[in-house]
Protein backbone atom coordinates (compact mmCIF):
# COMPACT_ATOMS: atom_id res chain seq x y z
CA UNK A 1 0.00 0.00 0.00
CA UNK A 2 1.25 3.49 -0.89
CA UNK A 3 1.93 5.51 2.25
CA UNK A 4 2.82 9.19 2.38
CA UNK A 5 1.72 12.75 3.02
CA UNK A 6 -0.92 12.63 0.29
CA UNK A 7 -2.78 9.61 1.64
CA UNK A 8 -6.52 10.22 1.50
CA UNK A 9 -9.53 8.29 2.63
CA UNK A 10 -11.15 6.37 -0.21
CA UNK A 11 -14.14 8.19 -1.69
CA UNK A 12 -16.20 6.58 -4.46
CA UNK A 13 -17.57 9.98 -5.51
CA UNK A 14 -14.26 10.68 -7.24
CA UNK A 15 -15.18 8.18 -9.94
CA UNK A 16 -17.89 10.54 -11.21
CA UNK A 17 -16.26 13.96 -10.84
CA UNK A 18 -16.55 16.60 -13.54
CA UNK A 19 -13.21 18.01 -14.67
CA UNK A 20 -12.83 21.44 -16.25
CA UNK A 21 -10.84 21.70 -19.50
CA UNK A 22 -10.81 25.07 -21.28
CA UNK A 23 -14.39 26.09 -20.58
CA UNK A 24 -16.04 22.66 -20.65
CA UNK A 25 -16.75 19.98 -18.07
CA UNK A 26 -15.89 16.35 -18.77
CA UNK A 27 -16.22 13.09 -16.90
CA UNK A 28 -13.04 11.66 -15.42
CA UNK A 29 -12.51 9.25 -18.32
CA UNK A 30 -13.25 11.84 -21.00
CA UNK A 31 -11.09 14.70 -19.67
CA UNK A 32 -8.26 14.96 -22.19
CA UNK A 33 -5.85 17.48 -23.66
CA UNK A 34 -3.78 17.52 -26.85
CA UNK A 35 -0.46 15.70 -27.08
CA UNK A 36 0.83 19.02 -28.48
CA UNK A 37 0.13 20.76 -25.17
CA UNK A 38 3.25 22.57 -23.98
CA UNK A 39 2.93 21.11 -20.51
CA UNK A 40 2.97 17.58 -21.89
CA UNK A 41 5.74 18.26 -24.40
CA UNK A 42 8.22 20.22 -22.29
CA UNK A 43 6.72 20.76 -18.82
CA UNK A 44 5.93 24.38 -19.69
CA UNK A 45 3.27 25.41 -17.21
CA UNK A 46 2.42 26.30 -13.63
CA UNK A 47 -0.05 24.85 -11.15
CA UNK A 48 -1.66 25.48 -7.80
CA UNK A 49 -3.49 23.34 -5.24
CA UNK A 50 -6.30 24.63 -3.03
CA UNK A 51 -8.32 23.17 -0.17
CA UNK A 52 -12.05 23.71 0.19
CA UNK A 53 -13.13 23.66 3.85
CA UNK A 54 -16.78 24.14 4.78
CA UNK A 55 -17.51 25.90 1.51
CA UNK A 56 -14.48 28.23 1.69
CA UNK A 57 -11.24 28.19 -0.29
CA UNK A 58 -8.64 28.52 2.45
CA UNK A 59 -5.65 30.89 2.10
CA UNK A 60 -6.97 31.76 -1.35
CA UNK A 61 -5.09 35.06 -1.75
CA UNK A 62 -1.77 33.40 -0.93
CA UNK A 63 -2.35 30.64 -3.47
CA UNK A 64 -3.41 33.05 -6.21
CA UNK A 65 -0.39 35.25 -5.57
CA UNK A 66 1.89 32.22 -5.91
CA UNK A 67 0.20 31.16 -9.16
CA UNK A 68 0.48 34.63 -10.72
CA UNK A 69 4.11 34.95 -9.56
CA UNK A 70 4.92 31.61 -11.15
CA UNK A 71 3.33 32.58 -14.45
CA UNK A 72 5.26 35.86 -14.45
CA UNK A 73 8.50 34.02 -13.72
CA UNK A 74 8.16 31.88 -16.87
CA UNK A 75 6.93 34.75 -19.04
CA UNK A 76 3.38 33.44 -19.42
CA UNK A 77 0.44 35.85 -19.43
CA UNK A 78 -2.71 34.51 -17.80
CA UNK A 79 -5.82 35.48 -19.72
CA UNK A 80 -8.02 35.60 -16.61
CA UNK A 81 -8.06 38.03 -13.74
CA UNK A 82 -7.84 36.56 -10.26
CA UNK A 83 -11.59 37.11 -9.64
CA UNK A 84 -12.40 35.48 -12.99
CA UNK A 85 -10.33 32.40 -12.17
CA UNK A 86 -11.93 32.12 -8.74
CA UNK A 87 -15.34 32.33 -10.37
CA UNK A 88 -14.43 29.46 -12.70
CA UNK A 89 -13.21 27.37 -9.77
CA UNK A 90 -16.40 27.99 -7.83
CA UNK A 91 -18.54 26.99 -10.83
CA UNK A 92 -16.59 23.73 -11.10
CA UNK A 93 -17.15 23.07 -7.41
CA UNK A 94 -20.87 23.84 -7.72
CA UNK A 95 -21.18 21.53 -10.73
CA UNK A 96 -19.71 18.76 -8.59
CA UNK A 97 -21.84 19.65 -5.55
CA UNK A 98 -18.68 19.98 -3.44
CA UNK A 99 -18.61 21.79 -0.10
CA UNK A 100 -16.02 20.27 2.24
CA UNK A 101 -12.80 18.22 2.29
CA UNK A 102 -12.06 19.03 -1.34
CA UNK A 103 -8.67 19.26 -3.03
CA UNK A 104 -8.60 21.47 -6.14
CA UNK A 105 -5.73 21.23 -8.62
CA UNK A 106 -5.41 24.17 -11.03
CA UNK A 107 -3.07 23.62 -13.99
CA UNK A 108 -2.17 26.24 -16.57
CA UNK A 109 0.12 25.52 -19.52
CA UNK A 110 1.39 27.91 -22.18
CA UNK A 111 -0.86 26.32 -24.78
CA UNK A 112 -0.85 24.09 -27.86
CA UNK A 113 2.34 23.87 -29.91
CA UNK A 114 2.50 23.90 -33.70
CA UNK A 115 5.16 21.20 -33.45
CA UNK A 116 7.10 19.55 -30.61
CA UNK A 117 9.53 22.25 -29.51
CA UNK A 118 10.67 24.29 -26.51
CA UNK A 119 10.20 27.54 -28.43
CA UNK A 120 7.28 29.52 -26.93
CA UNK A 121 6.85 31.32 -30.28
CA UNK A 122 5.55 28.06 -31.73
CA UNK A 123 2.55 28.12 -29.40
CA UNK A 124 -0.58 28.46 -31.53
CA UNK A 125 -3.23 28.83 -28.82
CA UNK A 126 -3.79 30.69 -25.60
CA UNK A 127 -3.06 29.08 -22.22
CA UNK A 128 -4.75 25.78 -21.44
CA UNK A 129 -6.61 25.65 -18.13
CA UNK A 130 -7.46 22.39 -16.38
CA UNK A 131 -9.16 22.18 -12.98
CA UNK A 132 -9.43 18.85 -11.17
CA UNK A 133 -11.57 18.86 -8.00
CA UNK A 134 -11.51 15.74 -5.84
CA UNK A 135 -13.12 14.58 -2.63
CA UNK A 136 -9.95 14.16 -0.57
CA UNK A 137 -9.93 13.95 3.18
CA UNK A 138 -6.49 13.42 4.65
CA UNK A 139 -6.12 10.05 6.32
CA UNK A 140 -5.85 10.58 10.08
CA UNK A 141 -4.42 7.08 10.42
CA UNK A 142 -1.59 7.97 8.04
CA UNK A 143 -0.97 11.26 9.82
CA UNK A 144 -0.75 9.58 13.22
CA UNK A 145 1.55 6.90 11.84
CA UNK A 146 3.87 9.50 10.39
CA UNK A 147 6.26 9.05 7.48
CA UNK A 148 9.82 7.87 6.95
CA UNK A 149 12.35 9.76 4.84
CA UNK A 150 15.48 8.89 2.89
CA UNK A 151 18.05 11.54 1.99
CA UNK A 152 18.31 11.62 -1.79
CA UNK A 153 21.45 12.35 -3.78
CA UNK A 154 19.27 14.59 -5.99
CA UNK A 155 19.77 18.16 -4.78
CA UNK A 156 17.39 21.09 -4.66
CA UNK A 157 18.59 23.36 -7.42
CA UNK A 158 20.06 26.82 -7.38
CA UNK A 159 17.63 29.68 -8.17
CA UNK A 160 19.67 30.59 -11.25
CA UNK A 161 18.62 27.48 -13.20
CA UNK A 162 15.34 26.24 -11.71
CA UNK A 163 14.16 28.21 -8.73
CA UNK A 164 12.70 25.76 -6.15
CA UNK A 165 9.99 28.33 -5.38
CA UNK A 166 8.48 27.85 -8.84
CA UNK A 167 5.41 25.59 -8.90
CA UNK A 168 6.05 24.42 -12.45
CA UNK A 169 5.10 21.28 -14.34
CA UNK A 170 8.76 20.24 -14.54
CA UNK A 171 8.99 17.94 -11.50
CA UNK A 172 11.35 15.29 -12.81
CA UNK A 173 14.14 15.95 -10.30
CA UNK A 174 11.62 15.56 -7.46
CA UNK A 175 10.36 12.33 -8.99
CA UNK A 176 13.95 11.08 -9.19
CA UNK A 177 14.45 11.89 -5.52
CA UNK A 178 11.24 10.08 -4.57
CA UNK A 179 12.18 7.02 -6.63
CA UNK A 180 15.45 6.80 -4.70
CA UNK A 181 13.58 7.05 -1.41
CA UNK A 182 11.06 4.37 -2.37
CA UNK A 183 13.82 2.03 -3.52
CA UNK A 184 15.51 2.58 -0.15
CA UNK A 185 12.31 1.54 1.62
CA UNK A 186 11.22 5.01 2.77
CA UNK A 187 7.95 6.84 2.13
CA UNK A 188 9.33 10.10 0.76
CA UNK A 189 12.60 11.89 0.06
CA UNK A 190 14.57 14.46 2.03
CA UNK A 191 16.54 16.78 -0.26
CA UNK A 192 19.66 18.82 0.47
CA UNK A 193 20.62 22.13 -1.12
CA UNK A 194 23.69 22.73 -3.31
CA UNK A 195 25.80 23.36 -0.19
CA UNK A 196 24.79 20.15 1.57
CA UNK A 197 22.38 21.73 4.03
CA UNK A 198 18.85 20.36 4.51
CA UNK A 199 16.43 22.08 2.13
CA UNK A 200 13.05 20.38 1.79
CA UNK A 201 11.36 17.13 0.80
CA UNK A 202 10.25 16.08 -2.66
CA UNK A 203 6.67 17.36 -2.15
CA UNK A 204 6.58 18.98 1.30
CA UNK A 205 8.64 21.33 3.45
CA UNK A 206 10.73 20.04 6.34
CA UNK A 207 11.09 21.12 9.97
CA UNK A 208 12.90 19.78 13.04
CA UNK A 209 12.46 20.51 16.73
CA UNK A 210 15.50 20.87 18.99
CA UNK A 211 15.41 21.94 22.63
CA UNK A 212 12.05 23.66 22.27
CA UNK A 213 13.03 25.50 19.06
CA UNK A 214 11.53 24.87 15.63
CA UNK A 215 14.09 24.88 12.80
CA UNK A 216 13.50 25.04 9.07
CA UNK A 217 15.71 25.93 6.12
CA UNK A 218 16.56 29.48 5.12
CA UNK A 219 14.03 29.33 2.28
CA UNK A 220 16.67 29.92 -0.40
CA UNK A 221 16.43 26.40 -1.78
CA UNK A 222 13.03 25.15 -0.67
CA UNK A 223 9.55 25.23 -2.12
CA UNK A 224 7.54 28.39 -1.58
CA UNK A 225 5.14 26.53 0.69
CA UNK A 226 1.95 28.25 1.82
CA UNK A 227 1.68 25.89 4.79
CA UNK A 228 5.38 26.37 5.62
CA UNK A 229 4.82 30.11 5.81
CA UNK A 230 1.72 29.67 7.93
CA UNK A 231 3.52 27.40 10.40
CA UNK A 232 6.21 30.07 10.81
CA UNK A 233 3.40 32.61 11.26
CA UNK A 234 1.73 30.40 13.89
CA UNK A 235 5.01 30.02 15.79
CA UNK A 236 5.62 33.76 15.84
CA UNK A 237 2.08 34.47 17.00
CA UNK A 238 2.29 31.98 19.86
CA UNK A 239 5.77 32.75 21.13
CA UNK A 240 7.34 29.55 19.81
CA UNK A 241 10.95 30.12 18.67
CA UNK A 242 11.08 29.38 14.94
CA UNK A 243 14.42 29.80 13.21
CA UNK A 244 15.10 29.78 9.46
CA UNK A 245 18.71 28.67 9.20
CA UNK A 246 21.23 26.38 7.57
CA UNK A 247 21.45 23.01 9.29
CA UNK A 248 22.78 19.61 8.28
CA UNK A 249 21.93 15.95 8.72
CA UNK A 250 24.11 16.07 11.85
CA UNK A 251 21.39 18.21 13.43
CA UNK A 252 18.55 16.18 11.94
CA UNK A 253 19.60 12.77 13.25
CA UNK A 254 19.70 14.04 16.85
CA UNK A 255 16.50 16.12 16.63
CA UNK A 256 13.79 15.76 19.26
CA UNK A 257 11.11 15.76 16.56
CA UNK A 258 10.72 16.23 12.83
CA UNK A 259 7.70 17.00 10.68
CA UNK A 260 6.72 18.08 7.19
CA UNK A 261 4.09 20.53 5.98
CA UNK A 262 1.87 20.75 2.93
CA UNK A 263 -1.47 22.09 1.74
CA UNK A 264 -3.11 18.66 1.74
CA UNK A 265 -1.67 16.97 4.81
CA UNK A 266 -1.08 20.00 7.03
CA UNK A 267 1.47 18.86 9.65
CA UNK A 268 2.71 15.27 9.34
CA UNK A 269 5.29 13.80 11.77
CA UNK A 270 8.49 12.18 10.52
CA UNK A 271 9.38 9.08 12.52
CA UNK A 272 12.54 7.85 10.82
CA UNK A 273 15.18 9.34 8.49
CA UNK A 274 17.80 7.21 6.71
CA UNK A 275 16.93 4.35 9.06
CA UNK A 276 17.47 6.43 12.19
CA UNK A 277 14.58 6.83 14.62
CA UNK A 278 13.69 10.47 15.24
CA UNK A 279 12.61 11.35 18.78
CA UNK A 280 10.13 8.83 20.11
CA UNK A 281 9.15 7.61 16.60
CA UNK A 282 5.69 9.17 16.90
CA UNK A 283 3.77 12.45 16.73
CA UNK A 284 5.84 14.66 19.04
CA UNK A 285 4.42 17.16 21.50
CA UNK A 286 5.57 20.24 19.58
CA UNK A 287 4.49 18.81 16.22
CA UNK A 288 1.04 18.01 17.58
CA UNK A 289 0.76 21.46 19.15
CA UNK A 290 1.62 23.11 15.84
CA UNK A 291 -0.87 20.88 14.04
CA UNK A 292 -3.57 22.03 16.45
CA UNK A 293 -2.59 25.71 16.09
CA UNK A 294 -2.58 25.36 12.31
CA UNK A 295 -6.13 23.95 12.40
CA UNK A 296 -7.10 26.93 14.54
CA UNK A 297 -5.60 29.24 11.93
CA UNK A 298 -7.71 27.56 9.24
CA UNK A 299 -10.83 28.06 11.37
CA UNK A 300 -10.00 31.75 11.75
CA UNK A 301 -9.54 32.04 7.99
CA UNK A 302 -12.93 30.46 7.40
CA UNK A 303 -14.57 33.24 9.36
CA UNK A 304 -13.13 35.95 7.13
CA UNK A 305 -12.71 34.28 3.72
CA UNK A 306 -15.24 35.50 1.17
C-alpha positions as CSV (number, residue, x, y, z in Angstrom):
1,X,0.0,0.0,0.0
2,X,1.2,3.5,-0.9
3,X,1.9,5.5,2.3
4,X,2.8,9.2,2.4
5,X,1.7,12.7,3.0
6,X,-0.9,12.6,0.3
7,X,-2.8,9.6,1.6
8,X,-6.5,10.2,1.5
9,X,-9.5,8.3,2.6
10,X,-11.1,6.4,-0.2
11,X,-14.1,8.2,-1.7
12,X,-16.2,6.6,-4.5
13,X,-17.6,10.0,-5.5
14,X,-14.3,10.7,-7.2
15,X,-15.2,8.2,-9.9
16,X,-17.9,10.5,-11.2
17,X,-16.3,14.0,-10.8
18,X,-16.6,16.6,-13.5
19,X,-13.2,18.0,-14.7
20,X,-12.8,21.4,-16.3
21,X,-10.8,21.7,-19.5
22,X,-10.8,25.1,-21.3
23,X,-14.4,26.1,-20.6
24,X,-16.0,22.7,-20.6
25,X,-16.7,20.0,-18.1
26,X,-15.9,16.4,-18.8
27,X,-16.2,13.1,-16.9
28,X,-13.0,11.7,-15.4
29,X,-12.5,9.2,-18.3
30,X,-13.2,11.8,-21.0
31,X,-11.1,14.7,-19.7
32,X,-8.3,15.0,-22.2
33,X,-5.9,17.5,-23.7
34,X,-3.8,17.5,-26.9
35,X,-0.5,15.7,-27.1
36,X,0.8,19.0,-28.5
37,X,0.1,20.8,-25.2
38,X,3.3,22.6,-24.0
39,X,2.9,21.1,-20.5
40,X,3.0,17.6,-21.9
41,X,5.7,18.3,-24.4
42,X,8.2,20.2,-22.3
43,X,6.7,20.8,-18.8
44,X,5.9,24.4,-19.7
45,X,3.3,25.4,-17.2
46,X,2.4,26.3,-13.6
47,X,0.0,24.9,-11.1
48,X,-1.7,25.5,-7.8
49,X,-3.5,23.3,-5.2
50,X,-6.3,24.6,-3.0
51,X,-8.3,23.2,-0.2
52,X,-12.1,23.7,0.2
53,X,-13.1,23.7,3.9
54,X,-16.8,24.1,4.8
55,X,-17.5,25.9,1.5
56,X,-14.5,28.2,1.7
57,X,-11.2,28.2,-0.3
58,X,-8.6,28.5,2.4
59,X,-5.7,30.9,2.1
60,X,-7.0,31.8,-1.4
61,X,-5.1,35.1,-1.7
62,X,-1.8,33.4,-0.9
63,X,-2.4,30.6,-3.5
64,X,-3.4,33.1,-6.2
65,X,-0.4,35.2,-5.6
66,X,1.9,32.2,-5.9
67,X,0.2,31.2,-9.2
68,X,0.5,34.6,-10.7
69,X,4.1,35.0,-9.6
70,X,4.9,31.6,-11.2
71,X,3.3,32.6,-14.5
72,X,5.3,35.9,-14.5
73,X,8.5,34.0,-13.7
74,X,8.2,31.9,-16.9
75,X,6.9,34.8,-19.0
76,X,3.4,33.4,-19.4
77,X,0.4,35.9,-19.4
78,X,-2.7,34.5,-17.8
79,X,-5.8,35.5,-19.7
80,X,-8.0,35.6,-16.6
81,X,-8.1,38.0,-13.7
82,X,-7.8,36.6,-10.3
83,X,-11.6,37.1,-9.6
84,X,-12.4,35.5,-13.0
85,X,-10.3,32.4,-12.2
86,X,-11.9,32.1,-8.7
87,X,-15.3,32.3,-10.4
88,X,-14.4,29.5,-12.7
89,X,-13.2,27.4,-9.8
90,X,-16.4,28.0,-7.8
91,X,-18.5,27.0,-10.8
92,X,-16.6,23.7,-11.1
93,X,-17.1,23.1,-7.4
94,X,-20.9,23.8,-7.7
95,X,-21.2,21.5,-10.7
96,X,-19.7,18.8,-8.6
97,X,-21.8,19.7,-5.6
98,X,-18.7,20.0,-3.4
99,X,-18.6,21.8,-0.1
100,X,-16.0,20.3,2.2
101,X,-12.8,18.2,2.3
102,X,-12.1,19.0,-1.3
103,X,-8.7,19.3,-3.0
104,X,-8.6,21.5,-6.1
105,X,-5.7,21.2,-8.6
106,X,-5.4,24.2,-11.0
107,X,-3.1,23.6,-14.0
108,X,-2.2,26.2,-16.6
109,X,0.1,25.5,-19.5
110,X,1.4,27.9,-22.2
111,X,-0.9,26.3,-24.8
112,X,-0.9,24.1,-27.9
113,X,2.3,23.9,-29.9
114,X,2.5,23.9,-33.7
115,X,5.2,21.2,-33.5
116,X,7.1,19.6,-30.6
117,X,9.5,22.3,-29.5
118,X,10.7,24.3,-26.5
119,X,10.2,27.5,-28.4
120,X,7.3,29.5,-26.9
121,X,6.8,31.3,-30.3
122,X,5.6,28.1,-31.7
123,X,2.6,28.1,-29.4
124,X,-0.6,28.5,-31.5
125,X,-3.2,28.8,-28.8
126,X,-3.8,30.7,-25.6
127,X,-3.1,29.1,-22.2
128,X,-4.8,25.8,-21.4
129,X,-6.6,25.6,-18.1
130,X,-7.5,22.4,-16.4
131,X,-9.2,22.2,-13.0
132,X,-9.4,18.9,-11.2
133,X,-11.6,18.9,-8.0
134,X,-11.5,15.7,-5.8
135,X,-13.1,14.6,-2.6
136,X,-9.9,14.2,-0.6
137,X,-9.9,14.0,3.2
138,X,-6.5,13.4,4.7
139,X,-6.1,10.0,6.3
140,X,-5.9,10.6,10.1
141,X,-4.4,7.1,10.4
142,X,-1.6,8.0,8.0
143,X,-1.0,11.3,9.8
144,X,-0.7,9.6,13.2
145,X,1.5,6.9,11.8
146,X,3.9,9.5,10.4
147,X,6.3,9.0,7.5
148,X,9.8,7.9,6.9
149,X,12.3,9.8,4.8
150,X,15.5,8.9,2.9
151,X,18.1,11.5,2.0
152,X,18.3,11.6,-1.8
153,X,21.4,12.4,-3.8
154,X,19.3,14.6,-6.0
155,X,19.8,18.2,-4.8
156,X,17.4,21.1,-4.7
157,X,18.6,23.4,-7.4
158,X,20.1,26.8,-7.4
159,X,17.6,29.7,-8.2
160,X,19.7,30.6,-11.3
161,X,18.6,27.5,-13.2
162,X,15.3,26.2,-11.7
163,X,14.2,28.2,-8.7
164,X,12.7,25.8,-6.2
165,X,10.0,28.3,-5.4
166,X,8.5,27.9,-8.8
167,X,5.4,25.6,-8.9
168,X,6.1,24.4,-12.4
169,X,5.1,21.3,-14.3
170,X,8.8,20.2,-14.5
171,X,9.0,17.9,-11.5
172,X,11.3,15.3,-12.8
173,X,14.1,16.0,-10.3
174,X,11.6,15.6,-7.5
175,X,10.4,12.3,-9.0
176,X,13.9,11.1,-9.2
177,X,14.4,11.9,-5.5
178,X,11.2,10.1,-4.6
179,X,12.2,7.0,-6.6
180,X,15.4,6.8,-4.7
181,X,13.6,7.0,-1.4
182,X,11.1,4.4,-2.4
183,X,13.8,2.0,-3.5
184,X,15.5,2.6,-0.2
185,X,12.3,1.5,1.6
186,X,11.2,5.0,2.8
187,X,7.9,6.8,2.1
188,X,9.3,10.1,0.8
189,X,12.6,11.9,0.1
190,X,14.6,14.5,2.0
191,X,16.5,16.8,-0.3
192,X,19.7,18.8,0.5
193,X,20.6,22.1,-1.1
194,X,23.7,22.7,-3.3
195,X,25.8,23.4,-0.2
196,X,24.8,20.1,1.6
197,X,22.4,21.7,4.0
198,X,18.8,20.4,4.5
199,X,16.4,22.1,2.1
200,X,13.1,20.4,1.8
201,X,11.4,17.1,0.8
202,X,10.2,16.1,-2.7
203,X,6.7,17.4,-2.1
204,X,6.6,19.0,1.3
205,X,8.6,21.3,3.5
206,X,10.7,20.0,6.3
207,X,11.1,21.1,10.0
208,X,12.9,19.8,13.0
209,X,12.5,20.5,16.7
210,X,15.5,20.9,19.0
211,X,15.4,21.9,22.6
212,X,12.0,23.7,22.3
213,X,13.0,25.5,19.1
214,X,11.5,24.9,15.6
215,X,14.1,24.9,12.8
216,X,13.5,25.0,9.1
217,X,15.7,25.9,6.1
218,X,16.6,29.5,5.1
219,X,14.0,29.3,2.3
220,X,16.7,29.9,-0.4
221,X,16.4,26.4,-1.8
222,X,13.0,25.2,-0.7
223,X,9.6,25.2,-2.1
224,X,7.5,28.4,-1.6
225,X,5.1,26.5,0.7
226,X,2.0,28.2,1.8
227,X,1.7,25.9,4.8
228,X,5.4,26.4,5.6
229,X,4.8,30.1,5.8
230,X,1.7,29.7,7.9
231,X,3.5,27.4,10.4
232,X,6.2,30.1,10.8
233,X,3.4,32.6,11.3
234,X,1.7,30.4,13.9
235,X,5.0,30.0,15.8
236,X,5.6,33.8,15.8
237,X,2.1,34.5,17.0
238,X,2.3,32.0,19.9
239,X,5.8,32.8,21.1
240,X,7.3,29.6,19.8
241,X,11.0,30.1,18.7
242,X,11.1,29.4,14.9
243,X,14.4,29.8,13.2
244,X,15.1,29.8,9.5
245,X,18.7,28.7,9.2
246,X,21.2,26.4,7.6
247,X,21.5,23.0,9.3
248,X,22.8,19.6,8.3
249,X,21.9,15.9,8.7
250,X,24.1,16.1,11.9
251,X,21.4,18.2,13.4
252,X,18.5,16.2,11.9
253,X,19.6,12.8,13.2
254,X,19.7,14.0,16.8
255,X,16.5,16.1,16.6
256,X,13.8,15.8,19.3
257,X,11.1,15.8,16.6
258,X,10.7,16.2,12.8
259,X,7.7,17.0,10.7
260,X,6.7,18.1,7.2
261,X,4.1,20.5,6.0
262,X,1.9,20.8,2.9
263,X,-1.5,22.1,1.7
264,X,-3.1,18.7,1.7
265,X,-1.7,17.0,4.8
266,X,-1.1,20.0,7.0
267,X,1.5,18.9,9.7
268,X,2.7,15.3,9.3
269,X,5.3,13.8,11.8
270,X,8.5,12.2,10.5
271,X,9.4,9.1,12.5
272,X,12.5,7.9,10.8
273,X,15.2,9.3,8.5
274,X,17.8,7.2,6.7
275,X,16.9,4.3,9.1
276,X,17.5,6.4,12.2
277,X,14.6,6.8,14.6
278,X,13.7,10.5,15.2
279,X,12.6,11.3,18.8
280,X,10.1,8.8,20.1
281,X,9.1,7.6,16.6
282,X,5.7,9.2,16.9
283,X,3.8,12.5,16.7
284,X,5.8,14.7,19.0
285,X,4.4,17.2,21.5
286,X,5.6,20.2,19.6
287,X,4.5,18.8,16.2
288,X,1.0,18.0,17.6
289,X,0.8,21.5,19.2
290,X,1.6,23.1,15.8
291,X,-0.9,20.9,14.0
292,X,-3.6,22.0,16.5
293,X,-2.6,25.7,16.1
294,X,-2.6,25.4,12.3
295,X,-6.1,24.0,12.4
296,X,-7.1,26.9,14.5
297,X,-5.6,29.2,11.9
298,X,-7.7,27.6,9.2
299,X,-10.8,28.1,11.4
300,X,-10.0,31.7,11.8
301,X,-9.5,32.0,8.0
302,X,-12.9,30.5,7.4
303,X,-14.6,33.2,9.4
304,X,-13.1,35.9,7.1
305,X,-12.7,34.3,3.7
306,X,-15.2,35.5,1.2
